[in-house]
Amino acid sequence: MKKTFLSILSLLLIFTYTNAQSVIEKGDIGLNVGIGVGGTGGLFPSLEAAVEYAAIPTGSIGIVSFGGKAAYKYSRYNYSNFFNNNLNEDFHYNQFEFGVRAAWHLLYFNNSKWDAYAGFGSGLHLYSDYRRFDSSNNRPLRNGRSGIYVEGFVGGRMMMSESFGFYAEAGYSHTSAARIGLTFLF
C-alpha cells in the first residue's frame, strides 16, 4: 500500500511540476486575422484583426498581453413596403472599430498546441449609414456617429506549428459577437 501511494504521489509531482513549452511566452507577438459574426448593423460578417505583445508573466498562472484591434463591417439590405409600392428603401451601413485590448493567457493546458485566454478592450467605434428612398416624397439620408466601445472576450488558439494556427473568440462588440480565423506568432 505504501509503495502504491508513493508511486502515485511521485507521478502527480512529476506531472504537476513538468515545465512544458506553452504557446505564448514573454516577448512573443501574436496576430489574429479573421471574420466575425453577430453584432449590430446587419448579417454580413466583419473583418477583424488583433495584435498583441506578451508582456507580463504571472508565474505559473499565465501571461498578460497588450495590443490593439481593428475591425470593419459593411452591411446592406433592401426594404419594400407591401402596402405602398412607391416606398422602396435601400440601407447601407459601415462600421469601424479601433482600440486597445489586454488578455490574460492561462497556462492551463501547459503544452505547445493550445492557448486559452480572456480579456477586455476599449476604443473608438465609428458608424455611418446611408439610406436611399425611392419614394418621391423622401430624400436620401446620411448619418454618421462615433462613440466609445467596451468589450469583454474569451478565446483560444490551436497551433498547427510554432508560428501558425487557428483561433476562436466569443465576446460582444458592435461589429461581432464571435470571431474565427488564423493566428500567427512571431
C-alpha positions in Angstrom: 0.0 0.0 0.0 2.8 2.4 0.9 4.6 1.6 -2.4 1.4 2.3 -4.4 0.9 5.6 -2.6 4.5 6.7 -3.1 4.2 5.8 -6.8 1.0 7.8 -7.3 2.4 10.8 -5.4 5.6 10.8 -7.4 3.6 10.7 -10.7 1.5 13.6 -9.5 4.5 15.6 -8.6 6.2 14.9 -12.0 3.1 15.9 -14.0 2.5 19.0 -11.8 6.0 20.4 -12.0 6.8 19.5 -15.6 7.6 22.7 -17.3 6.3 22.1 -20.9 6.5 24.7 -23.6 3.5 27.0 -23.6 2.1 28.6 -26.8 2.8 32.2 -25.8 5.8 33.4 -23.8 7.1 36.8 -22.8 8.2 38.8 -25.8 6.1 37.0 -28.3 3.9 38.9 -30.8 0.6 37.4 -31.8 -1.6 38.3 -34.8 -5.2 37.2 -35.2 -6.9 37.8 -38.6 -10.4 36.5 -39.2 -14.1 37.1 -39.7 -16.7 37.9 -37.1 -20.4 37.1 -37.0 -23.2 38.7 -35.0 -23.1 42.2 -33.6 -25.2 45.2 -34.8 -25.9 46.6 -38.2 -26.8 43.6 -40.4 -25.9 40.0 -41.1 -22.8 40.4 -43.2 -19.6 39.1 -41.5 -17.0 41.6 -40.2 -13.3 41.6 -41.0 -11.2 41.6 -37.8 -7.5 41.9 -36.9 -5.9 42.0 -33.5 -2.2 42.1 -32.5 -0.8 41.5 -29.0 2.5 41.6 -27.2 3.1 39.1 -24.4 4.5 41.5 -21.7 3.9 40.4 -18.1 4.5 36.8 -16.9 2.3 35.9 -13.9 4.3 32.9 -12.7 2.7 29.5 -13.2 -0.7 31.1 -13.8 -0.1 32.6 -17.2 1.0 35.7 -19.1 -0.7 39.1 -19.7 -0.6 40.6 -23.2 -1.4 44.1 -24.5 -2.3 45.1 -28.0 -4.7 46.6 -30.4 -7.7 45.7 -32.6 -9.2 46.9 -35.9 -12.5 45.8 -37.3 -14.6 46.7 -40.3 -18.2 45.7 -41.1 -20.3 46.6 -44.2 -24.0 45.7 -44.4 -26.7 46.4 -46.9 -30.3 45.4 -47.2 -33.4 46.4 -49.1 -36.8 47.1 -47.6 -40.1 47.3 -49.6 -43.4 48.3 -48.1 -46.1 45.8 -49.1 -48.9 48.4 -48.8 -47.0 51.3 -50.6 -45.3 50.2 -53.9 -43.6 53.6 -54.1 -41.7 53.1 -50.9 -38.5 51.1 -51.5 -35.6 51.7 -49.1 -32.0 50.7 -49.6 -29.8 50.8 -46.4 -26.0 50.8 -46.4 -24.1 50.5 -43.1 -20.3 51.0 -42.5 -18.7 50.3 -39.1 -15.1 50.7 -38.0 -13.6 49.8 -34.6 -10.1 50.8 -33.5 -9.0 50.2 -30.0 -6.7 48.6 -27.4 -7.1 45.3 -25.6 -5.5 43.2 -22.9 -5.7 39.5 -22.4 -4.6 37.0 -19.7 -3.3 33.8 -21.3 -3.8 30.9 -18.9 -1.2 28.1 -18.8 -4.0 25.6 -18.0 -3.2 23.3 -20.9 0.6 23.6 -20.4 1.5 22.4 -23.9 2.6 23.9 -27.2 -0.6 23.4 -29.1 -3.4 25.1 -27.0 -3.8 28.6 -25.6 -6.8 29.7 -23.6 -7.3 33.4 -22.8 -9.8 36.0 -21.6 -9.6 39.8 -21.7 -11.2 43.2 -22.3 -10.9 46.0 -24.8 -12.0 49.5 -25.4 -11.7 52.0 -28.2 -13.4 54.1 -30.9 -16.5 52.9 -32.7 -17.3 54.8 -36.0 -20.7 54.2 -37.6 -22.2 55.6 -40.8 -25.3 54.8 -42.7 -26.8 55.8 -46.0 -30.5 55.3 -46.7 -31.8 55.8 -50.2 -35.6 56.1 -50.6 -37.3 55.5 -54.0 -40.4 57.4 -52.9 -40.7 60.9 -54.5 -41.5 62.4 -51.0 -38.3 61.5 -49.3 -34.6 62.4 -49.9 -31.6 60.2 -49.2 -30.4 60.3 -45.6 -26.8 60.2 -44.5 -25.9 59.7 -40.9 -22.6 59.3 -39.1 -21.8 58.7 -35.4 -18.9 57.9 -33.2 -18.6 56.6 -29.7 -16.6 54.5 -27.3 -17.0 50.7 -27.2 -16.1 48.4 -24.4 -15.8 44.6 -24.9 -15.0 41.5 -22.9 -13.9 38.3 -24.6 -12.8 34.7 -24.1 -10.9 32.8 -26.7 -8.5 30.1 -27.6 -5.8 29.1 -30.1 -4.9 25.8 -31.6 -1.4 25.9 -33.1 -0.6 23.7 -36.1 3.1 24.7 -35.9 5.2 27.0 -33.8 4.1 30.1 -35.7 0.7 29.2 -37.3 -2.7 28.1 -36.1 -6.4 28.9 -35.7 -8.2 31.0 -33.2 -11.8 31.4 -32.0 -13.2 34.2 -29.7 -16.6 35.0 -28.2 -17.5 38.3 -26.7 -19.7 41.1 -27.8 -18.6 44.2 -29.7 -20.6 46.3 -32.2 -19.0 44.5 -35.2 -19.3 40.9 -34.0 -20.2 38.6 -31.2 -17.9 35.7 -32.2 -14.8 35.6 -34.3 -12.8 32.8 -36.0 -9.7 32.9 -38.2 -5.9 32.4 -38.5 -3.4 33.2 -35.9 0.4 33.9 -36.3 3.1 34.1 -33.6 6.3 35.9 -34.1 
